Structure formats: structure tokens, C-alpha cells
């Protein structure tokens, strides 16, 4: 049965996304699509659209996916715009496992969009907030950052959205801050004023953005992100975030990159070098330490900084012990 379903994929556009309706016309049932997706033969990047799992994830492919289900008089924004610009890096925890609704809007004078596949409505927008991306009208990385920074449901998602857009290099931190006042008296601007100054392009994941918020919650000064550790003339490692003057660092070990035996062995060797040779104090955090009611990242970071400051004072007095 699986081979029969795979054979029917040959009748679909090779290397291009296709809708559920197109698949049905080729003889693939909902059951077949679900099975092929679970088996890893297909990806379902948005509701109602599938693509061969072997097709690379590119900006062009993402735009081809969205174009199949979004009306031409709408613009893409928010989480969907972030995904188009930055791919999975812009996603929150577990979003790659789900199929979120598309975020698209009409300009405020265009009438409300009603579509079961979208999370949508009307939004006031300026011409310079929009750009063309492979034939789609999409909010620019800067406008996307501003909307994510004020409209997402949690602080973590808001900061991560701004971090991921800043990381594209399409605009600078000063440009982000300069745009914040235009949203005065708009929904979400109060927290946007707080979080925008904390945005950092060095964040590599949602977990790192959230951990950096816990860092600030601990009352610590702004950390440097992606600190290079140079051995000889080569950068051997990077530390997620830290304070070089105190020699303290914090790292987030997400499930995607720090779970296999090989990855854990690499982490062990790397951190042994950082601690024993480079004399860093490294605090490592996983999901349960950063999220939920029982997270303790802020307390652990505060203790780490206090210990380092105490040791620094003792060194200056010449009585520190290694």
C-alpha cells in the first residue's frame, strides 16, 4: 500500500508544494497523506499544503507553499513572515511539529480576510513596511520584528522574534529602537519598550532568547552573546552568553542539538576545556530549568555571578584559591 501511495506522488508536481485538493485529484486520500507525512516522505509546512520531504527548505520554497493558500491582495506578517524570512530559526518551541495558522492581513482599508487556514484580519500598515519576496507581499524584517515584539503572547516569544529578525542582518538595533515610538498607544507597546532594548542578533534559538531573559530577571548586566574562545589563532568554541570580565557563561542545551550520545560527548569535552583550561565558570540549562513554574535559571545565574564576584575580590586581595 505504501508503494502504491508513493507511486501516486509521481503524478504530482515534481519538487513543488501541492494542496490537499491536488493530492486528492491524484488519488491520494487524507489517510494516505497523513501516513506519508508520518513516515517522513512528505512535509506539511502549513495547513492544507504538502511538499516532498527531499525538497530543500529555502525561502523560495516557503514562498511557493504560502502562495498556494493566501489571497493575492493580502500581505504576510507576524509568525509566518518570520518563518519566510528566517526559516525554522524563527519558530518557537515545538512549532516545527505543529501546523500553525498562516498570519496574513489586508491593509486596514481592505476589509477583513476570512479564511479557515489563516489567523487574520485587518492591520494598519505603511508602504515602507512591506516588501516583495518571491512574488509575495511580506512585512519587512524590521516591521516583522516590531509586530512580534508587541503582539506575541509571551515575553519569551516576543524577544525571540526580535532576536531572530535582528540576526538576519537586514537592519540594526538602533533602527529597531527608533521605530518603537510609532506604536505609542497601540496594543503591546508597553512591553515592546521594555524588550526592544534587550534584543540581540547573537541568539541562536528560542531557548537562548528565553535564557537571556532569565539572565536579566536575575538583575545581571547585559551579557555578550556568542563569545568566541580563541586557542592559538583559531576560534575553537563559542559560549552562548556570558560576562568576560567575570569569566562566567550560560548555555542552553536544546533537545535538537544536545541529545544524542555524540552530541553529549562533544559538550562534555568542550566544557571541560572551557572550565579546566580557559578558567570559565559555565552554567548549563535545559528546558526544565528555563521554562515552567519550577524554572530556577534566574536564581542559578544570580548565584553564579555572586560566586564569581566573590572570587574576583579575593584574587584582588591575593588570597583566592584555585
Beta strands, then each sheet from edge to edge (+ up, - down):
strand 1: 18-19
strand 2: 42-46
strand 3: 49-52
strand 4: 75-76
strand 5: 102-107
strand 6: 118-123
strand 7: 130-133
strand 8: 136-139
strand 9: 224-231
strand 10: 234-243
strand 11: 248-252
strand 12: 281-285
sheet 1: 1+ 3- 2+
sheet 2: 4+ 5- 6-
sheet 3: 7+ 8-
sheet 4: 9+ 10- 11+ 12+
end
